[in-house]
Amino acid sequence: MTAEMTTVSEGENSAAPADGVGVGATWLLCRTGTMLCALPIGQVREIMRMLPIKPLAAAPRYVVGLSIVRGAPVPVVDIGLLVSDAATQASRLVLVEAGGRPIALAVQSVAGIADIGEAALGQLPPLLQDSAADTITAVGARDSELLLCLRAGRMVPDQVFDRLAETLS
């Protein structure tokens, strides 16, 4: 069974700063439940149909397992569990680069690509600054929907990658 895949071109990747927040930054918009999440287009590598996921012991709850993507095992993060503690009824995987490592993000759907200016985004509320600052860079609203801007760099703890390396050796 082959997966439908869309690769993001290098020209699109160069539009956003490393953390994705900036004037005129370009974002990939994804849905999970009732939330709209935005990923900096510079971190997105590919969009594909769901692939089989194998559970990985001792991983955080939101790391739902591993998938084989282009012949290599990749951790899969359920965006719903990450941002709202509600599992996503995922139909797509979004492959992102996080600190030089690939991560597959399970999302309900991909809504498109949008330029979102800094004026549309706000800083994290004080209650979230300590707990979510590693993955949520900003919050905002788009067409009366809550919009969470995510940073992939710290979604998967190094221990998960270490465990993956041990499993492969």
BALUMRO-566770 format. One record per residue (C-alpha): residue number from 0; chain; residue in one letter; x, y, z. Coordinates in steps of 0.1 Angstrom, whole numbers, plus 5000, padded with zeros to 4 digits. Layout:
BEGIN
pos;unit;code;u;v;w
NUM;A;a;X;Y;Z $
...
END
This chain:
BEGIN
pos;unit;code;u;v;w
0;A;m;5000;5000;5000 $
1;A;t;5015;5033;4990 $
2;A;a;5008;5066;5008 $
3;A;e;4998;5098;4991 $
4;A;m;5026;5123;4998 $
5;A;t;5031;5159;4992 $
6;A;t;5066;5174;4995 $
7;A;v;5070;5210;5004 $
8;A;s;5094;5228;4980 $
9;A;e;5125;5245;4991 $
10;A;g;5113;5278;4979 $
11;A;e;5084;5276;5003 $
12;A;n;5106;5265;5032 $
13;A;s;5128;5296;5030 $
14;A;a;5100;5320;5038 $
15;A;a;5098;5316;5076 $
16;A;p;5123;5322;5103 $
17;A;a;5135;5293;5123 $
18;A;d;5109;5296;5150 $
19;A;g;5082;5306;5125 $
20;A;v;5070;5337;5143 $
21;A;g;5077;5369;5124 $
22;A;v;5061;5395;5102 $
23;A;g;5047;5377;5071 $
24;A;a;5057;5343;5083 $
25;A;t;5042;5314;5063 $
26;A;w;5024;5286;5081 $
27;A;l;5009;5252;5074 $
28;A;l;4975;5251;5090 $
29;A;c;4963;5218;5105 $
30;A;r;4932;5207;5124 $
31;A;t;4929;5186;5155 $
32;A;g;4895;5184;5169 $
33;A;t;4882;5219;5175 $
34;A;m;4917;5235;5173 $
35;A;l;4936;5250;5144 $
36;A;c;4973;5246;5147 $
37;A;a;5000;5263;5126 $
38;A;l;5034;5250;5118 $
39;A;p;5062;5271;5104 $
40;A;i;5064;5261;5067 $
41;A;g;5102;5261;5071 $
42;A;q;5100;5230;5094 $
43;A;v;5075;5211;5071 $
44;A;r;5090;5185;5048 $
45;A;e;5061;5164;5036 $
46;A;i;5024;5157;5041 $
47;A;m;5011;5121;5037 $
48;A;r;4982;5098;5045 $
49;A;m;4983;5079;5077 $
50;A;l;5008;5051;5080 $
51;A;p;5008;5022;5104 $
52;A;i;5020;5032;5139 $
53;A;k;5038;5008;5163 $
54;A;p;5037;5018;5200 $
55;A;l;5069;5027;5217 $
56;A;a;5073;5019;5254 $
57;A;a;5083;5046;5279 $
58;A;a;5075;5075;5256 $
59;A;p;5054;5105;5266 $
60;A;r;5016;5100;5261 $
61;A;y;5015;5123;5231 $
62;A;v;5043;5103;5213 $
63;A;v;5020;5075;5201 $
64;A;g;5047;5054;5185 $
65;A;l;5068;5049;5154 $
66;A;s;5061;5048;5117 $
67;A;i;5083;5038;5089 $
68;A;v;5087;5068;5066 $
69;A;r;5109;5064;5035 $
70;A;g;5125;5033;5051 $
71;A;a;5134;5049;5084 $
72;A;p;5116;5048;5118 $
73;A;v;5102;5082;5128 $
74;A;p;5084;5091;5161 $
75;A;v;5048;5101;5157 $
76;A;v;5033;5129;5178 $
77;A;d;4995;5132;5182 $
78;A;i;4990;5169;5180 $
79;A;g;4957;5167;5199 $
80;A;l;4973;5149;5229 $
81;A;l;5001;5175;5228 $
82;A;v;4980;5206;5229 $
83;A;s;4946;5196;5244 $
84;A;d;4950;5161;5260 $
85;A;a;4924;5148;5235 $
86;A;a;4935;5122;5209 $
87;A;t;4933;5132;5173 $
88;A;q;4912;5112;5148 $
89;A;a;4941;5115;5124 $
90;A;s;4939;5112;5087 $
91;A;r;4973;5128;5078 $
92;A;l;5009;5128;5089 $
93;A;v;5029;5160;5086 $
94;A;l;5066;5152;5085 $
95;A;v;5086;5180;5101 $
96;A;e;5123;5186;5108 $
97;A;a;5129;5191;5145 $
98;A;g;5165;5199;5155 $
99;A;g;5178;5180;5124 $
100;A;r;5156;5149;5132 $
101;A;p;5123;5140;5114 $
102;A;i;5091;5138;5134 $
103;A;a;5057;5128;5120 $
104;A;l;5028;5148;5134 $
105;A;a;4994;5131;5134 $
106;A;v;4967;5156;5124 $
107;A;q;4930;5154;5116 $
108;A;s;4933;5174;5084 $
109;A;v;4955;5199;5066 $
110;A;a;4936;5232;5061 $
111;A;g;4962;5249;5038 $
112;A;i;4991;5274;5038 $
113;A;a;4987;5309;5051 $
114;A;d;5007;5340;5058 $
115;A;i;5000;5352;5093 $
116;A;g;5013;5385;5104 $
117;A;e;5026;5392;5139 $
118;A;a;4996;5414;5146 $
119;A;a;4973;5384;5144 $
120;A;l;4993;5366;5171 $
121;A;g;4997;5371;5208 $
122;A;q;5022;5360;5234 $
123;A;l;5014;5330;5255 $
124;A;p;4993;5337;5285 $
125;A;p;5013;5337;5317 $
126;A;l;4998;5303;5328 $
127;A;l;5011;5286;5297 $
128;A;q;5045;5302;5295 $
129;A;d;5062;5276;5318 $
130;A;s;5044;5245;5306 $
131;A;a;5039;5251;5268 $
132;A;a;5067;5275;5258 $
133;A;d;5087;5247;5242 $
134;A;t;5060;5238;5217 $
135;A;i;5035;5266;5215 $
136;A;t;5052;5299;5204 $
137;A;a;5021;5321;5201 $
138;A;v;4983;5320;5202 $
139;A;g;4958;5339;5181 $
140;A;a;4925;5337;5164 $
141;A;r;4916;5330;5128 $
142;A;d;4880;5334;5116 $
143;A;s;4869;5331;5152 $
144;A;e;4889;5299;5158 $
145;A;l;4916;5295;5184 $
146;A;l;4950;5293;5166 $
147;A;l;4980;5277;5182 $
148;A;c;5014;5283;5166 $
149;A;l;5037;5253;5172 $
150;A;r;5074;5248;5171 $
151;A;a;5085;5212;5163 $
152;A;g;5120;5215;5177 $
153;A;r;5112;5203;5212 $
154;A;m;5081;5181;5208 $
155;A;v;5099;5148;5212 $
156;A;p;5123;5145;5241 $
157;A;d;5158;5134;5234 $
158;A;q;5152;5103;5255 $
159;A;v;5127;5091;5229 $
160;A;f;5153;5094;5201 $
161;A;d;5179;5077;5224 $
162;A;r;5154;5048;5229 $
163;A;l;5148;5046;5192 $
164;A;a;5186;5044;5186 $
165;A;e;5188;5016;5212 $
166;A;t;5160;4997;5195 $
167;A;l;5177;4999;5161 $
168;A;s;5211;4987;5174 $
END
